[in-house]
Amino acid sequence: MYSVPLGSSRDVFGTLDLYRDTPGIPAPPELATAVIAADAATQVIGALKRRDGGDVTVWLHPGLTPPEQNEIHQAVDLITAVRGIDVNEALALLRARAFREDRTAAEVAHDVIRGTLRFDTD
């Protein structure tokens, strides 16, 4: 996973999170593309903020803290091991459960880590 900041060097309001299906450091062209995508997203969000005059951050997710990020990764790893599926499918299951229960992915991941929520059956 790689995160590219959204915003400017003095005002970061989020990140563009990118995932790879193979481990390793992205090649320079991949990094350049990620930076271009982050810049484009920053421009679009900035334009939305200026167009309606309101605060666009109202609908932005406040972001995950490092412990929440770690729990999501740990939960995905557990789901992957238990179900015998790849990481993308495990993350999709976690997100689907969160959506179905009107909870955040971090809340569902916390329950998976604690052992109060299992993904070994449908």
The 8 nearest C-alpha neighbors of each residue, nearest first, counted from 0:
[[1, 18, 17, 19, 2, 16, 22, 20],
 [0, 2, 17, 16, 18, 3, 15, 19],
 [3, 1, 16, 15, 14, 17, 4, 0],
 [2, 4, 15, 14, 16, 37, 5, 1],
 [5, 3, 14, 13, 15, 11, 6, 2],
 [6, 4, 14, 13, 41, 11, 37, 12],
 [7, 5, 11, 41, 10, 12, 4, 8],
 [6, 8, 10, 9, 11, 5, 4, 41],
 [7, 9, 10, 11, 6, 4, 5, 12],
 [8, 10, 7, 11, 6, 12, 5, 4],
 [9, 11, 7, 6, 8, 12, 5, 13],
 [12, 10, 6, 5, 7, 13, 4, 9],
 [13, 11, 6, 5, 10, 14, 4, 56],
 [14, 12, 5, 11, 4, 62, 15, 6],
 [15, 13, 4, 5, 3, 2, 16, 12],
 [14, 16, 3, 2, 37, 4, 17, 5],
 [17, 15, 2, 1, 14, 3, 18, 0],
 [18, 16, 1, 0, 2, 15, 19, 3],
 [17, 19, 0, 1, 20, 16, 2, 21],
 [20, 18, 21, 0, 22, 17, 1, 23],
 [19, 21, 18, 22, 86, 87, 0, 85],
 [22, 20, 19, 23, 18, 24, 25, 0],
 [23, 21, 20, 19, 24, 0, 25, 18],
 [24, 22, 25, 21, 19, 26, 20, 0],
 [23, 25, 26, 22, 27, 1, 30, 21],
 [26, 24, 29, 30, 23, 27, 28, 19],
 [25, 27, 29, 28, 30, 24, 31, 23],
 [26, 28, 30, 29, 31, 25, 32, 24],
 [29, 27, 31, 30, 26, 32, 25, 33],
 [30, 28, 32, 26, 27, 31, 25, 33],
 [31, 29, 33, 27, 32, 28, 25, 34],
 [30, 32, 28, 34, 29, 33, 27, 35],
 [31, 33, 35, 29, 30, 34, 36, 28],
 [34, 32, 30, 36, 31, 35, 37, 29],
 [33, 35, 37, 31, 36, 32, 38, 30],
 [34, 36, 32, 38, 33, 37, 39, 31],
 [37, 35, 39, 33, 34, 38, 32, 40],
 [38, 36, 34, 40, 39, 35, 5, 41],
 [37, 39, 41, 35, 36, 40, 34, 42],
 [38, 40, 36, 42, 41, 37, 35, 43],
 [39, 41, 37, 43, 42, 38, 44, 36],
 [40, 42, 38, 44, 39, 5, 43, 6],
 [41, 43, 45, 39, 40, 44, 46, 38],
 [44, 42, 46, 40, 45, 41, 39, 47],
 [43, 45, 47, 41, 46, 42, 40, 48],
 [44, 46, 42, 48, 43, 47, 41, 49],
 [47, 45, 43, 49, 48, 44, 50, 42],
 [48, 46, 44, 50, 45, 49, 43, 51],
 [47, 49, 55, 45, 46, 50, 52, 53],
 [48, 50, 46, 52, 47, 51, 45, 53],
 [51, 49, 47, 48, 52, 46, 53, 45],
 [52, 50, 53, 49, 48, 47, 54, 55],
 [51, 53, 49, 50, 48, 54, 47, 55],
 [54, 52, 51, 48, 55, 49, 50, 57],
 [53, 55, 56, 48, 57, 52, 51, 58],
 [54, 56, 48, 57, 53, 58, 59, 47],
 [55, 57, 59, 58, 54, 60, 12, 61],
 [58, 56, 55, 59, 54, 60, 53, 61],
 [59, 57, 56, 55, 60, 54, 61, 53],
 [60, 58, 56, 57, 61, 55, 62, 13],
 [59, 61, 62, 58, 56, 57, 63, 13],
 [62, 60, 59, 63, 13, 56, 12, 58],
 [63, 61, 60, 64, 13, 59, 14, 12],
 [62, 64, 67, 68, 65, 61, 105, 66],
 [63, 65, 67, 66, 68, 62, 69, 61],
 [64, 66, 68, 67, 69, 63, 70, 62],
 [67, 65, 69, 68, 64, 70, 63, 71],
 [68, 66, 70, 64, 69, 65, 105, 63],
 [69, 67, 65, 71, 66, 70, 63, 64],
 [70, 68, 66, 72, 67, 71, 65, 73],
 [71, 69, 73, 67, 72, 68, 108, 74],
 [70, 72, 74, 108, 68, 69, 73, 105],
 [71, 73, 75, 69, 70, 74, 76, 68],
 [74, 72, 70, 76, 75, 71, 69, 77],
 [75, 73, 77, 71, 108, 76, 72, 111],
 [74, 76, 78, 72, 77, 73, 89, 90],
 [75, 77, 79, 73, 74, 78, 72, 80],
 [78, 76, 74, 80, 79, 75, 81, 73],
 [77, 79, 75, 81, 80, 76, 89, 82],
 [80, 78, 76, 84, 77, 83, 82, 89],
 [79, 81, 77, 83, 78, 82, 76, 84],
 [82, 80, 78, 79, 119, 83, 77, 118],
 [81, 83, 84, 79, 80, 78, 119, 118],
 [84, 82, 80, 79, 81, 85, 78, 89],
 [85, 83, 79, 82, 88, 89, 86, 80],
 [84, 86, 88, 87, 79, 89, 83, 80],
 [85, 87, 89, 88, 79, 90, 75, 84],
 [88, 86, 90, 89, 85, 91, 84, 20],
 [87, 89, 91, 90, 86, 85, 92, 84],
 [90, 88, 86, 92, 91, 87, 75, 79],
 [89, 91, 93, 87, 92, 88, 75, 86],
 [90, 92, 88, 94, 89, 93, 95, 87],
 [93, 91, 95, 89, 90, 94, 96, 88],
 [94, 92, 90, 96, 91, 95, 89, 97],
 [93, 95, 97, 91, 96, 92, 104, 98],
 [94, 96, 92, 98, 97, 93, 91, 99],
 [97, 95, 99, 93, 94, 98, 100, 92],
 [96, 98, 102, 94, 100, 104, 95, 103],
 [99, 97, 101, 95, 96, 100, 94, 102],
 [100, 98, 96, 97, 101, 95, 102, 94],
 [99, 101, 97, 102, 98, 96, 95, 103],
 [102, 100, 98, 99, 97, 103, 96, 104],
 [103, 101, 97, 100, 98, 106, 104, 107],
 [102, 104, 106, 105, 97, 107, 101, 98],
 [103, 105, 107, 97, 106, 94, 108, 93],
 [104, 106, 108, 103, 107, 67, 71, 109],
 [107, 105, 109, 103, 108, 104, 102, 110],
 [106, 108, 104, 110, 109, 105, 97, 111],
 [109, 107, 111, 105, 71, 74, 110, 106],
 [110, 108, 106, 112, 107, 111, 105, 70],
 [109, 111, 113, 107, 115, 116, 108, 112],
 [110, 112, 116, 108, 114, 109, 113, 74],
 [111, 113, 109, 114, 110, 74, 108, 70],
 [114, 112, 110, 111, 115, 109, 116, 108],
 [113, 115, 111, 112, 116, 110, 117, 109],
 [116, 114, 110, 113, 111, 117, 112, 109],
 [117, 115, 111, 110, 114, 118, 113, 107],
 [118, 116, 119, 111, 114, 115, 120, 78],
 [117, 119, 120, 78, 116, 121, 81, 82],
 [118, 120, 81, 117, 82, 121, 78, 80],
 [121, 119, 118, 117, 82, 81, 78, 116],
 [120, 119, 118, 117, 82, 92, 96, 81]]
